[in-house]
């Protein structure tokens, strides 16, 4: 049981990744696709953070009391990725609003039908 619990973060990552992927490929609603991409993105964030943390590790402060350090670089990169992800999601939302204004729908099938399957 402790073997499974030591890999609990990775199990959560796989479950979130598959949920996000399923939402992206199964529906034709553009808003649902953006939500699915966001869920998938969060799973990747959790994966990198889980890999970057060392059990018993501390911040990289040079002191004789500490012997095991965690690398702060993955956490910093994920913080940057979160900012980029929020900006990308906002841009996708703005594009969906414009698509809705132009086509009157946010369903892919209806948009393709109006374009004449171009």
PEMOPE-V809670 format. One record per residue. N is the residue number from 0. RES is the residue in one small letter. SS is DSSP state (hx for helix, st for strand, lp for the rest). PSI is psi as a letter, one per 20 degrees, with the letter a starting at -180 (none if undefined). D_LAST is the distance of its C-alpha to the last C-alpha in whole Angstrom. Layout:
n=N res=RES ss=SS psi=PSI d_last=D_LAST
n=N res=RES ss=SS psi=PSI d_last=D_LAST
This chain:
n=0 res=x ss=lp psi=h d_last=54
n=1 res=x ss=hx psi=h d_last=55
n=2 res=x ss=hx psi=g d_last=52
n=3 res=x ss=hx psi=g d_last=50
n=4 res=x ss=hx psi=h d_last=50
n=5 res=x ss=hx psi=i d_last=50
n=6 res=x ss=lp psi=k d_last=47
n=7 res=x ss=hx psi=g d_last=46
n=8 res=x ss=hx psi=g d_last=43
n=9 res=x ss=hx psi=h d_last=41
n=10 res=x ss=hx psi=g d_last=41
n=11 res=x ss=hx psi=g d_last=40
n=12 res=x ss=hx psi=g d_last=37
n=13 res=x ss=hx psi=g d_last=36
n=14 res=x ss=hx psi=g d_last=36
n=15 res=x ss=hx psi=h d_last=34
n=16 res=x ss=hx psi=g d_last=32
n=17 res=x ss=hx psi=h d_last=31
n=18 res=x ss=hx psi=g d_last=30
n=19 res=x ss=hx psi=g d_last=28
n=20 res=x ss=hx psi=g d_last=26
n=21 res=x ss=hx psi=g d_last=26
n=22 res=x ss=hx psi=h d_last=25
n=23 res=x ss=hx psi=g d_last=22
n=24 res=x ss=hx psi=i d_last=21
n=25 res=x ss=hx psi=h d_last=22
n=26 res=x ss=lp psi=r d_last=20
n=27 res=x ss=lp psi=j d_last=17
n=28 res=x ss=st psi=p d_last=19
n=29 res=x ss=hx psi=h d_last=18
n=30 res=x ss=hx psi=g d_last=22
n=31 res=x ss=hx psi=h d_last=23
n=32 res=x ss=hx psi=h d_last=21
n=33 res=x ss=hx psi=h d_last=23
n=34 res=x ss=hx psi=g d_last=26
n=35 res=x ss=hx psi=g d_last=26
n=36 res=x ss=hx psi=h d_last=25
n=37 res=x ss=hx psi=g d_last=28
n=38 res=x ss=hx psi=g d_last=30
n=39 res=x ss=hx psi=g d_last=29
n=40 res=x ss=hx psi=g d_last=30
n=41 res=x ss=hx psi=h d_last=34
n=42 res=x ss=hx psi=h d_last=34
n=43 res=x ss=hx psi=h d_last=34
n=44 res=x ss=hx psi=g d_last=36
n=45 res=x ss=hx psi=h d_last=39
n=46 res=x ss=hx psi=g d_last=39
n=47 res=x ss=hx psi=h d_last=40
n=48 res=x ss=hx psi=h d_last=42
n=49 res=x ss=hx psi=h d_last=44
n=50 res=x ss=hx psi=h d_last=44
n=51 res=x ss=hx psi=i d_last=46
n=52 res=x ss=lp psi=p d_last=48
n=53 res=x ss=lp psi=p d_last=52
n=54 res=x ss=lp psi=p d_last=54
n=55 res=x ss=lp psi=i d_last=57
n=56 res=x ss=lp psi=q d_last=56
n=57 res=x ss=st psi=r d_last=56
n=58 res=x ss=lp psi=q d_last=55
n=59 res=x ss=lp psi=m d_last=56
n=60 res=x ss=lp psi=p d_last=59
n=61 res=x ss=lp psi=o d_last=62
n=62 res=x ss=lp psi=q d_last=65
n=63 res=x ss=lp psi=i d_last=67
n=64 res=x ss=lp psi=h d_last=66
n=65 res=x ss=lp psi=p d_last=63
n=66 res=x ss=lp psi=h d_last=62
n=67 res=x ss=lp psi=p d_last=58
n=68 res=x ss=st psi=q d_last=56
n=69 res=x ss=lp psi=q d_last=52
n=70 res=x ss=lp psi=p d_last=49
n=71 res=x ss=lp psi=i d_last=48
n=72 res=x ss=hx psi=g d_last=45
n=73 res=x ss=hx psi=h d_last=43
n=74 res=x ss=hx psi=h d_last=43
n=75 res=x ss=hx psi=g d_last=43
n=76 res=x ss=hx psi=h d_last=39
n=77 res=x ss=hx psi=h d_last=38
n=78 res=x ss=hx psi=g d_last=39
n=79 res=x ss=hx psi=g d_last=37
n=80 res=x ss=hx psi=h d_last=34
n=81 res=x ss=hx psi=g d_last=35
n=82 res=x ss=hx psi=g d_last=35
n=83 res=x ss=hx psi=h d_last=31
n=84 res=x ss=hx psi=g d_last=30
n=85 res=x ss=hx psi=g d_last=31
n=86 res=x ss=hx psi=g d_last=29
n=87 res=x ss=hx psi=g d_last=26
n=88 res=x ss=hx psi=h d_last=26
n=89 res=x ss=hx psi=g d_last=27
n=90 res=x ss=hx psi=g d_last=24
n=91 res=x ss=hx psi=h d_last=22
n=92 res=x ss=hx psi=g d_last=23
n=93 res=x ss=hx psi=h d_last=23
n=94 res=x ss=hx psi=h d_last=19
n=95 res=x ss=hx psi=h d_last=19
n=96 res=x ss=hx psi=g d_last=21
n=97 res=x ss=hx psi=h d_last=19
n=98 res=x ss=hx psi=g d_last=16
n=99 res=x ss=hx psi=h d_last=18
n=100 res=x ss=hx psi=h d_last=19
n=101 res=x ss=hx psi=h d_last=16
n=102 res=x ss=hx psi=i d_last=14
n=103 res=x ss=lp psi=j d_last=18
n=104 res=x ss=lp psi=q d_last=17
n=105 res=x ss=lp psi=j d_last=17
n=106 res=x ss=st psi=p d_last=16
n=107 res=x ss=hx psi=g d_last=13
n=108 res=x ss=hx psi=g d_last=12
n=109 res=x ss=hx psi=h d_last=13
n=110 res=x ss=hx psi=g d_last=10
n=111 res=x ss=hx psi=h d_last=7
n=112 res=x ss=hx psi=g d_last=9
n=113 res=x ss=hx psi=h d_last=9
n=114 res=x ss=hx psi=i d_last=6
n=115 res=x ss=lp psi=k d_last=5
n=116 res=x ss=lp psi=l d_last=4
n=117 res=x ss=lp psi=none d_last=0
